[in-house]
Amino acid sequence: MQFIQLVISGIAQGCIYGLIALGFVLIYKATETVSFAQGELMMLGAFFGLLVMGFWGYPFWVAVLASMGAMAAMGYVMERAVISPILGQPAFSVVMLTIGIGYVLRGLVTMIPGIGTDTHVLAVPYKDQTFQWGGLMINAEQAVVVFVTALLCLALFGLFKYSKLGIAMQAMSQNQLAAYYMGIPVKRLNSWVWALAATVAAVAGLLLAPITFVHANMGFIGLKAFPAAVVGGFGSLPGAIVGGLVIGVVESLSGFYLPDGFKDTAAYIVVLLMLMIMPNGLFGQVTRKKV
Amino acid sequence: MQFIFKTHYNQDIQLAKHRGHVFWYGLLLLLLVLSPVLLEEYWLAQLTFVLIYGIVGLGLMLLAGFTGLFSMGHAAFLGVGAYTQAVCTQAGMSFVPALICATGLSAAVGVLVGLPALRIKGIYLGIATLSFGFIVEEVLARWESVTGGNAGIHLKAPNLWGHPVNSAEGFYFLCLVLAVVSTLGVLNLLRSPTGRAFVAIRDSEISAQSMGIHLAYYKTLSFAVSAALAGLGGALYGHKMQFISPDQFSVLQSIDLLLMIVVGGLGSVHGAFLGALFLIVLPQLIALTKDSLPDAIALAPGLQSLVYGVVLIAFVLFEPMGLYGRWLKVRTYLQVFPFYRRGLFKRQKTFQKSERVR
């Protein structure tokens, strides 16, 4: 019973990692660049939710929608302003750039007087509710995380499978030049991909907020989502979620069964092992560059 | 514009290309030797840090700027060097053998990390080194019997064959000598076949491989040399700080190191030292400007992080070759005056190529 309980909390945590990893993968698939600012976007999303709900007093669902919308706009503008000018440069430039964006966002949030340096509680309606199910204690927060993640995955699956926008995005991720020749507005779609990734990050932030607290450094959890993305295979959307779940469960179990210190490093040990055994991840494609 | 009339093949690989080089670098060395007289103690300490970070930057530059392998966990090597030095000197070893141990152990760890680098590249390597950095930080914090855990560990003044180096000037000269030696070593390495192999791997792995360069060997070697330099820098860092704890070698330190070489200018030895200078001077500049700013901004804790981020974004967007690239432009402007064109250093825009060819 203990074991299952641990697995459940691991799954909930893993869904958060998976959602952040989903943002990485979206951006990676579309532009072959990696965003290190994803964790900070998540933090910003949570702060938006806090602003709308905690300080302006609107109901929860308004806060969720407002935060998602605001983050989508933010991601769009960010891509337009700083990412698109350097597309085509070595991938490392974009990595450094997104690290810079992360620094700026974190710095700006901590500079908000009176709010930025404190930790806050996001008073969601389902906070502190638990329900029993055959001897298992399930937190409402964790259940909501799992449920929303599943919902979001379905929505994204639908988007990529059935909508014109999603199919264009897929084409773009497979071969940008060919997509451009087929009349797909590659530049504009890049901006939309960043907007989508930022929205997913906002959802992750709002889901994480009740479990931990809202504070300026909560974006560092993004560093644990990298292992999730790698374990799943960097270019695979379902892989991101599965990778997140693997990392979450391993972390939760190792925190209980292994000595101190393994909980924080479990994700990294898993990813190192993964890179040695299966460098392409669970769902990655094996390809070799042709000359 | 100066044209060098070459009369011998050896002129191609000479370190000092012409008399101007000899003069200016001689002057720089003279100023560095005289700086204990010229500078106040506080600024001398800052200069010592510049030299230490310069050594670490050289290592990272060799790896990232010249071999094209990006390490996002370089602070781990710094930590391995610093802790080895601390443990060895506490066990009664004198400075030089301890330094050799620190450098050697760092290099060995570098080989260990370099091994997965043979199969993975690009962002995967970044994540692997990042993970490695986290693991080392955790090990340093948890292996209390050796490292003292989060309480940290103290280092005594370096002991050179029975003569303890207690003064700031003495330690400065120690760092200066080591910095000059490692710079010359790296320059020498870069003009040798090994260095050329590194650059070939950076430019194109496939073409390097088809030219007969053994990828595995040279990549591992690059990691080892880079880690050794980081370990050397770490040992000096430990002596300078006199107290080390695991959080000094966190991922933020790794990112600072990356920021250093990007700002300095990727792919140039000058860049390592320019970046180190920048990394040390920037907090001082922020502290100086704080007085003239309104309180709401000056007292905010996020100011430094904000400035770092803005600087990083600005450099990547506007000056991808870093400070050294900017200097090259200024120098060319002066040399070819009045014929400098705006597009002389224009970045070539290429359409993004997909790595996933199908």
Interface residues (C-beta under 8 A of the other chain):
Chain A: Y28 T31 E32 V34 V82 P85 I86 L87 G88 Q89 A91 F92 S93 V95 M96 L97 I99 G100 I101 G102 Y103 V104 L105 R106 G107 L108 V109 T110 M111 P113 G116 T117 Q174 N175 Q176 L177 A216 L223 F226 P227 V230 F234 G235 D260 G261 D264 T265 A267 Y268 I269 V271 L272 L275 M276 P279 Q285 T287 K289 K290 V291
Chain B: A64 F70 P116 R119 I120 G122 I123 Y124 G126 I127 A128 L130 S131 F132 F134 I135 E138 A141 R142 I206 V251 I255 L258 L259 V262 A296 I297 A300 P301 G302 L303 Q304 S305 L306 V307 Y308 G309 V310 V311 L312 I313 V316 L317 P320 R347 K349 T350 F351 Q352 S354 E355 R356 V357 R358
